């Protein structure tokens, strides 16, 4: 696993870089229109294009925490019952899908309204 590469290619400039080498930034309590967000992002080290990793409002944060808690429950309280195991995995997948879909919705709705100063870190 040590030799495994985790590479990202920028869709803007085609630069390839290792995900372990990027600086990930999180800014909290960013007001955008009628909501408050925590935004996690990184920039292409070559051209500076911004990639949003997470855009969380209160609901998105709750959904994320819910699927993380459920994953912990699956990990810490395993079951040998195949029906229960399948049901847990299906529930986990459903909760995670809801969280991801909601974050995608937030990004599509609010991304163009993010104040420019948010991404001016480490110009």
GIPE-V632000 format. One record per pair of residues at least 12 apart in sequence whose ideal C-beta (glycine too) atoms are under 10 Angstrom apart, sorted by the first residue. I is the first residue (numbers start at 1). J is the second residue. D is the distance in Angstrom with one decimal. If there is no record, write none. Layout:
# GIPE-V632000
I_J_D ; I_J_D
This chain:
# GIPE-V632000
5_18_6.4 ; 5_19_9.0 ; 5_20_9.0 ; 6_18_6.0 ; 6_19_4.2 ; 6_20_5.9 ; 6_21_9.3 ; 6_22_9.9 ; 7_19_6.9 ; 7_20_9.7 ; 7_21_9.9 ; 8_21_9.8 ; 8_22_7.5 ; 8_42_8.6 ; 8_44_8.3 ; 8_51_7.9 ; 9_44_9.3 ; 10_43_9.3 ; 10_44_4.0 ; 10_45_8.7 ; 10_46_6.5 ; 10_47_6.3 ; 10_48_9.5 ; 10_49_5.7 ; 10_51_8.2 ; 11_44_9.0 ; 11_49_7.7 ; 11_51_9.0 ; 12_44_6.5 ; 12_46_8.7 ; 12_47_5.3 ; 12_48_8.7 ; 12_49_4.2 ; 12_50_9.8 ; 12_51_9.7 ; 13_44_6.4 ; 13_45_9.9 ; 13_46_5.2 ; 13_47_4.0 ; 13_48_9.0 ; 13_49_7.1 ; 14_44_9.7 ; 14_46_8.8 ; 14_47_9.3 ; 15_44_5.8 ; 15_45_7.0 ; 15_46_3.7 ; 15_47_6.7 ; 15_49_9.1 ; 16_46_9.3 ; 17_42_9.7 ; 17_44_7.5 ; 17_45_5.7 ; 17_46_7.7 ; 19_42_8.5 ; 21_45_7.9 ; 22_42_4.7 ; 22_43_7.9 ; 22_44_8.6 ; 22_45_6.9 ; 22_51_9.0 ; 23_42_6.5 ; 23_43_7.8 ; 23_45_8.6 ; 23_121_8.5 ; 23_122_6.6 ; 24_40_6.3 ; 24_41_7.4 ; 24_42_4.9 ; 24_43_9.7 ; 24_51_9.6 ; 24_53_6.6 ; 24_54_9.7 ; 25_39_8.4 ; 25_40_7.1 ; 25_41_5.9 ; 25_42_6.9 ; 25_43_8.2 ; 25_50_9.7 ; 25_53_9.3 ; 25_118_9.0 ; 25_119_8.6 ; 25_121_5.1 ; 25_122_7.6 ; 26_38_6.3 ; 26_39_7.0 ; 26_40_4.4 ; 26_41_8.0 ; 26_53_8.6 ; 26_54_7.9 ; 26_56_9.5 ; 27_39_5.3 ; 27_40_8.1 ; 27_41_8.3 ; 27_114_9.6 ; 27_115_9.9 ; 27_117_9.3 ; 27_118_5.7 ; 27_119_9.1 ; 27_121_7.8 ; 28_40_9.7 ; 28_56_9.4 ; 30_55_9.1 ; 30_110_9.7 ; 30_114_7.2 ; 30_115_7.2 ; 30_117_9.3 ; 30_118_5.9 ; 31_115_8.3 ; 32_55_9.0 ; 32_57_9.0 ; 32_106_9.4 ; 32_109_9.4 ; 32_110_5.0 ; 32_111_9.1 ; 32_112_9.8 ; 32_113_5.0 ; 32_114_6.0 ; 32_115_7.4 ; 32_118_9.0 ; 33_109_8.9 ; 33_110_6.8 ; 33_113_5.6 ; 34_57_10.0 ; 34_110_9.8 ; 35_55_9.8 ; 35_57_5.0 ; 35_58_8.3 ; 35_59_9.5 ; 35_60_9.9 ; 35_106_8.2 ; 35_109_9.4 ; 35_110_7.1 ; 35_113_9.7 ; 36_56_9.7 ; 36_57_6.7 ; 36_58_7.7 ; 37_54_9.1 ; 37_55_5.6 ; 37_56_6.2 ; 37_57_5.4 ; 37_58_9.4 ; 37_60_8.3 ; 37_61_9.5 ; 37_106_7.5 ; 37_110_7.2 ; 37_114_8.2 ; 37_118_9.3 ; 38_54_7.2 ; 38_55_7.8 ; 38_56_4.8 ; 38_57_8.2 ; 38_58_9.8 ; 38_60_8.8 ; 38_61_7.2 ; 39_52_6.6 ; 39_53_8.6 ; 39_54_7.1 ; 39_55_5.3 ; 39_56_7.8 ; 39_106_9.8 ; 39_107_9.5 ; 39_110_9.4 ; 39_111_9.6 ; 39_114_6.9 ; 39_118_6.2 ; 39_119_8.9 ; 40_52_7.4 ; 40_53_4.4 ; 40_54_4.2 ; 40_55_7.8 ; 40_56_8.0 ; 41_53_5.8 ; 41_54_8.2 ; 41_55_8.6 ; 41_114_9.3 ; 41_118_8.0 ; 41_119_6.9 ; 41_121_8.8 ; 43_119_7.2 ; 43_121_8.2 ; 43_122_7.3 ; 43_123_9.0 ; 45_122_9.9 ; 48_119_8.5 ; 48_122_9.4 ; 48_123_7.5 ; 49_119_9.7 ; 50_111_9.4 ; 50_114_8.8 ; 50_118_8.7 ; 50_119_4.8 ; 50_121_9.9 ; 52_103_9.0 ; 52_106_9.5 ; 52_107_5.7 ; 52_110_9.9 ; 52_111_6.8 ; 52_114_8.4 ; 52_118_9.9 ; 52_119_9.4 ; 53_103_9.6 ; 54_103_6.5 ; 54_106_9.4 ; 54_107_9.1 ; 55_102_9.8 ; 55_103_6.0 ; 55_104_9.2 ; 55_105_9.7 ; 55_106_4.9 ; 55_107_5.1 ; 55_108_9.8 ; 55_109_9.6 ; 55_110_6.8 ; 55_111_7.5 ; 55_114_8.3 ; 56_99_9.5 ; 56_102_9.4 ; 56_103_7.1 ; 56_106_7.8 ; 57_102_8.8 ; 57_103_9.3 ; 57_106_6.4 ; 57_110_8.7 ; 59_99_9.4 ; 59_102_6.6 ; 59_103_10.0 ; 59_106_8.8 ; 60_98_9.9 ; 60_99_6.8 ; 60_100_9.7 ; 60_102_5.4 ; 60_103_5.4 ; 60_105_9.1 ; 60_106_6.1 ; 61_99_9.4 ; 62_99_8.9 ; 62_102_9.8 ; 63_95_7.1 ; 63_96_8.6 ; 63_97_9.9 ; 63_98_5.8 ; 63_99_3.8 ; 63_100_8.8 ; 63_101_9.3 ; 63_102_5.9 ; 63_103_8.2 ; 64_95_9.5 ; 64_96_8.9 ; 64_99_5.2 ; 64_100_9.2 ; 64_102_9.2 ; 64_103_8.0 ; 65_99_9.0 ; 66_92_9.8 ; 66_95_5.5 ; 66_96_9.1 ; 66_98_8.6 ; 66_99_7.3 ; 67_91_9.4 ; 67_92_6.4 ; 67_93_8.9 ; 67_94_9.0 ; 67_95_4.3 ; 67_96_4.4 ; 67_97_8.9 ; 67_98_8.1 ; 67_99_5.4 ; 67_100_9.0 ; 68_95_9.5 ; 68_96_9.1 ; 68_99_9.2 ; 69_95_9.2 ; 70_88_7.8 ; 70_89_9.9 ; 70_91_6.7 ; 70_92_5.0 ; 70_93_9.8 ; 70_94_9.6 ; 70_95_5.7 ; 70_96_8.3 ; 71_88_9.8 ; 71_92_6.1 ; 71_95_9.1 ; 71_96_8.1 ; 73_88_7.7 ; 73_91_9.8 ; 73_92_8.7 ; 74_88_5.3 ; 74_89_7.3 ; 74_91_9.1 ; 74_92_6.2
